[in-house]
């Protein structure tokens, strides 16, 4: 049965459309939307003071008073509200997401307020992220179990809170997952590099993943996944050029800016707390909100433990071994290079690790039980 004729698929589409549609109509109004709104306004207005005033005016007109007060209350928030220079100094952060800003500008041109369009892009990103999960799982599980496991990933990955936020994380994660799907299932590397390039234009720090994730494929013994030196080198060079161009576009001093956003800068700077780039701030918030600790640990440890146990229980060879452990290594490198405690920055890794564990489970049980897709 084709997937579009699958009843469970249609139910999944309807439920996720309702879920993320609700998220769009009930955004969380996080502070980042001010930064992205100002970037949209900057396309037509160059005066920083005017951009600053129009940003806050538009935000005040477009959201409930209670939500707006949160954005201008607090030491850092109030300083950004009262001082246009402080606000302007954060512009490079938005410029490192050029494709995201471009999409917001396009939506603004057709009449959608950037305060609302940020939530729209997040909701659409989460919808497509869930859709890719369903399509991938459907290859290894029956319709019912595909539906249940897809909804489980949406819950574990906290898609719903992410869909309410002004952030490129959802679109970025969906694009990255699509690239991995193309590599693992279709064994097509050139389209994957194109998708990775799109993801880097949505978030420049996505550059970490393809470099670490694809490199082991050059040495793998599995012929179907082995990538040639020319394609790997050319593709990574292509991604590297895009990364450099984004940095040049974003900041007058690209290397200095990059170092301020990576671990060396995070260790030496304490004024980036609101952006979550400081190790000290991350540790403080980690222990201040103890509710985050067990959930964050379990989200990553459960699929890892389950994956390791699979091989011992089934006594079958792994199929996705190189991809699973490459994803784990990339996750740790991402944490070291761009430290942050906020789970939304790792939504792609949560989804991918859980997916690879479930896919391995489905493949190993496919011929042994009726639980997996026959």
C-alpha positions in Angstrom: 0.0 0.0 0.0 1.4 3.4 -1.0 2.0 5.8 1.9 -0.5 8.3 0.7 -3.2 5.7 0.8 -2.3 4.7 4.3 -5.1 5.6 6.8 -2.6 6.0 9.6 -0.6 8.4 7.5 -3.7 10.5 6.9 -4.6 10.5 10.6 -1.0 11.5 11.4 -1.2 14.4 8.9 -4.5 15.6 10.4 -3.4 15.4 14.0 0.0 17.0 13.5 -1.6 19.8 11.4 -4.0 20.5 14.2 -1.2 20.3 16.8 1.2 22.6 15.1 -1.6 24.8 13.8 -2.5 25.4 17.5 1.1 26.1 18.2 1.1 28.8 15.5 -1.9 30.5 17.0 -0.4 30.3 20.5 3.2 31.4 20.1 5.6 31.7 23.0 6.9 35.2 22.1 10.5 34.5 23.0 12.9 37.4 22.9 14.6 36.3 19.7 11.5 37.4 17.7 12.6 41.0 18.4 16.0 40.4 16.8 14.4 38.7 13.7 11.8 41.3 13.4 14.4 44.1 13.4 16.3 42.2 10.7 13.2 42.2 8.5 12.7 45.9 9.1 16.4 46.6 8.3 15.8 45.6 4.7 13.8 48.8 4.2 15.2 51.0 7.0 19.0 51.6 7.6 18.8 53.9 10.6 19.4 51.8 13.7 17.4 54.0 16.0 14.4 53.9 13.7 14.7 50.1 13.3 14.9 49.8 17.1 11.8 51.9 17.7 9.8 50.3 14.9 10.7 46.8 16.2 9.4 47.4 19.6 6.3 49.3 18.4 5.4 46.4 16.0 5.9 43.9 18.8 3.8 45.8 21.2 1.0 46.0 18.6 1.2 42.4 17.7 1.2 40.5 21.0 -0.6 40.5 24.3 0.5 43.2 26.9 1.6 40.5 29.3 3.9 38.8 26.7 5.3 42.2 25.6 6.2 43.1 29.2 8.2 40.0 29.6 10.3 41.0 26.6 11.2 44.4 28.2 11.5 43.2 31.8 14.8 42.1 33.2 18.3 43.5 33.3 19.4 42.5 29.8 15.9 42.9 28.2 15.5 46.4 29.6 19.0 47.4 28.5 18.2 46.2 24.9 14.9 48.1 25.1 16.4 51.4 26.2 19.6 51.3 24.3 19.5 50.9 20.5 23.3 50.3 20.4 23.1 47.3 22.6 20.3 45.9 20.4 22.2 46.7 17.2 25.3 44.8 18.5 23.3 41.6 18.3 22.5 41.9 14.6 25.4 39.6 13.5 23.6 36.7 15.3 20.6 37.1 13.0 22.8 37.5 10.0 24.3 34.1 10.6 20.8 32.8 9.7 20.5 34.4 6.2 18.0 32.0 4.7 15.7 32.2 7.7 15.7 36.0 7.5 15.1 35.9 3.8 12.0 33.7 4.3 10.8 36.2 6.9 11.3 39.0 4.5 9.3 37.2 1.8 6.5 36.5 4.2 6.5 40.2 5.2 6.3 41.2 1.6 3.1 39.2 1.2 1.6 40.8 4.3 2.5 38.5 7.2 3.8 40.3 10.2 7.3 38.9 11.2 6.1 38.6 14.8 3.7 35.9 13.5 5.7 34.5 10.6 8.5 33.4 13.0 5.9 31.1 14.7 4.6 30.0 11.2 8.0 28.9 10.1 8.6 27.0 13.3 5.2 25.3 13.1 5.9 24.3 9.5 9.4 23.1 10.4 8.1 20.8 13.1 5.3 19.5 10.8 7.9 18.5 8.1 10.2 17.1 10.8 7.4 14.8 12.0 6.5 14.0 8.4 10.0 12.8 7.6 10.0 10.7 10.7 6.8 9.0 9.7 8.0 8.3 6.1 11.2 6.9 7.3 9.7 4.7 10.0 7.1 3.4 7.6 9.8 1.6 5.7 10.5 -0.6 8.8 7.2 -0.7 10.8 3.5 -1.4 10.2 1.1 1.5 9.8 -0.1 1.5 13.4 3.4 1.3 15.0 4.7 3.9 12.6 2.0 6.3 13.7 2.6 5.6 17.4 6.4 5.8 17.2 6.2 9.1 15.2 3.9 10.6 17.8 6.3 9.4 20.5 9.3 11.1 18.8 7.2 14.3 18.5 6.6 14.1 22.3 10.1 13.1 23.3 11.7 15.7 21.0 9.4 18.4 22.4 8.3 19.5 19.0 5.2 21.4 20.3 7.1 23.9 22.4 9.6 24.4 19.6 6.8 25.1 17.1 5.7 28.1 19.2 9.1 29.8 19.2 10.7 32.4 17.0 13.7 30.3 16.0 15.1 28.6 12.9 15.7 25.4 14.8 12.7 23.5 13.5 13.3 24.3 9.8 17.0 23.6 10.3 16.3 20.2 11.9 13.8 19.2 9.2 16.4 20.1 6.5 19.2 18.2 8.2 17.1 15.1 8.8 16.0 15.1 5.1 19.7 15.2 4.2 20.5 12.2 6.4 17.5 10.4 5.0 18.8 10.9 1.5 22.2 9.6 2.5 21.0 6.5 4.5 18.0 5.4 2.5 18.7 6.8 -1.0 22.5 6.7 -0.9 22.6 10.0 -2.8 25.4 12.3 -1.6 25.1 15.3 -4.0 21.4 16.0 -3.1 22.4 15.6 0.6 25.2 18.2 0.3 22.6 20.6 -1.2 20.3 20.0 1.8 23.2 20.5 4.2 24.0 23.8 2.5 20.4 24.9 3.0 20.6 23.9 6.6 23.8 25.9 7.1 22.1 29.0 5.6 19.4 28.5 8.2 21.9 28.1 11.1 25.6 28.6 10.3 26.7 26.2 13.2 25.1 23.3 11.3 28.5 23.1 9.6 29.7 20.8 12.3 27.4 17.9 11.5 28.2 17.1 7.8 31.9 17.3 8.4 31.8 14.7 11.3 28.9 12.6 10.1 30.0 12.1 6.5 33.8 11.6 7.1 33.5 7.9 8.4 31.7 7.0 5.1 35.0 7.5 3.3 36.5 4.6 5.4 33.4 2.3 5.8 33.6 -1.2 4.5 30.0 -1.1 3.3 30.2 -0.4 -0.5 26.7 1.1 -0.7 27.6 3.8 1.7 31.1 4.5 0.7 31.6 8.0 -0.6 34.3 8.9 -3.1 37.2 11.2 -2.3 36.1 13.7 -5.0 32.5 13.9 -3.9 33.4 14.1 -0.2 36.1 16.7 -0.7 34.1 18.8 -3.1 31.0 18.6 -1.0 32.7 19.6 2.2 34.6 22.4 0.4 31.3 23.7 -0.9 29.8 23.7 2.6 33.0 25.4 3.9 32.8 28.2 1.4 29.1 28.8 2.3 30.1 28.9 6.0 32.9 31.4 5.4 30.6 33.6 3.2 28.0 33.7 5.9 30.6 34.8 8.5 31.9 37.5 6.2 28.3 38.7 5.6 27.5 38.6 9.3 30.4 40.4 10.9 33.1 43.0 10.1 35.6 40.8 11.8 34.5 37.2 11.0 37.2 35.3 13.0 36.8 37.5 16.0 33.0 37.0 15.9 33.3 33.3 15.4 35.6 32.9 18.4 33.2 34.9 20.5 30.5 32.4 19.7 32.6 29.2 20.2 34.0 27.7 23.4 37.0 30.0 23.7 34.8 33.0 23.6 32.2 31.5 25.8 34.8 30.8 28.5 36.0 34.3 28.5 32.8 36.2 28.1 30.0 36.5 30.7 27.9 39.1 28.8 26.3 36.6 26.5 24.2 34.9 29.1 20.9 35.7 27.5 22.0 34.0 24.3 23.0 30.9 26.2 26.6 30.9 24.9 28.4 31.0 28.2 29.6 27.9 29.9 29.2 29.6 33.3 25.6 30.7 32.4 24.8 27.3 31.1 26.0 25.6 34.2 24.1 28.0 36.4 20.9 27.6 34.6 21.4 23.9 34.5 21.5 23.6 38.3 18.9 26.4 38.9 16.3 24.5 36.9 16.8 21.0 38.2 13.7 19.8 36.3 15.8 19.9 33.1 18.5 17.6 34.4 16.8 14.2 34.4 14.8 14.8 31.2 17.8 16.0 29.2 19.9 13.0 30.4 17.2 10.5 29.7 16.3 11.9 26.3 19.8 11.0 25.0 20.7 8.0 27.3 17.6 5.9 26.6 18.1 5.5 22.8 21.8 5.0 23.3 21.3 2.3 25.9 18.6 0.7 23.8 20.8 0.7 20.7 23.7 -1.0 22.5 21.3 -3.6 24.0 19.8 -4.4 20.6 22.9 -6.1 19.3 23.3 -8.2 22.4 19.7 -9.3 22.5 19.1 -10.0 18.8 22.7 -11.1 18.1 22.3 -9.6 14.7 24.8 -7.3 13.0 24.0 -3.6 13.0 22.9 -1.8 9.8 23.0 1.8 11.0 26.1 1.5 13.3 28.3 4.0 11.5 25.5 6.6 11.3 24.4 6.2 14.9 27.8 6.6 16.5 28.7 9.4 14.1 25.6 11.2 15.2 26.7 10.7 18.9 30.2 12.0 18.2 28.8 15.0 16.4 26.5 15.8 19.2 29.3 15.9 21.7 31.5 18.0 19.4 28.6 20.4 18.8 28.2 20.8 22.6 31.9 21.6 23.0 32.1 24.0 20.1 28.8 25.8 20.6 27.8 25.2 24.2 24.2 25.7 25.2 21.9 24.0 27.7 18.7 24.8 25.8 17.3 21.5 24.4 15.9 23.3 21.3 19.4 23.6 19.9 19.7 19.8 19.9 16.2 19.0 18.5 17.8 17.5 15.4 20.2 15.3 17.4 17.4 14.0 19.7 15.2 13.2 16.6 18.0 11.5 14.7 19.3 9.4 17.6 15.8 8.2 18.5 15.1 7.5 14.9 18.2 5.5 14.2 17.5 3.4 17.4 13.9 2.7 16.2 15.0 1.9 12.7 17.6 -0.6 13.9 14.9 -2.1 16.1 12.5 -2.3 13.2 15.1 -3.9 11.0 16.2 -6.5 13.5 12.7 -7.5 14.5 11.3 -7.4 10.9 11.7 -11.1 10.2 11.2 -12.3 13.8 7.9 -10.7 15.1 4.7 -9.3 13.8 5.5 -6.0 15.5 7.6 -4.6 12.6 6.4 -4.0 9.1 6.3 -7.2 7.1 
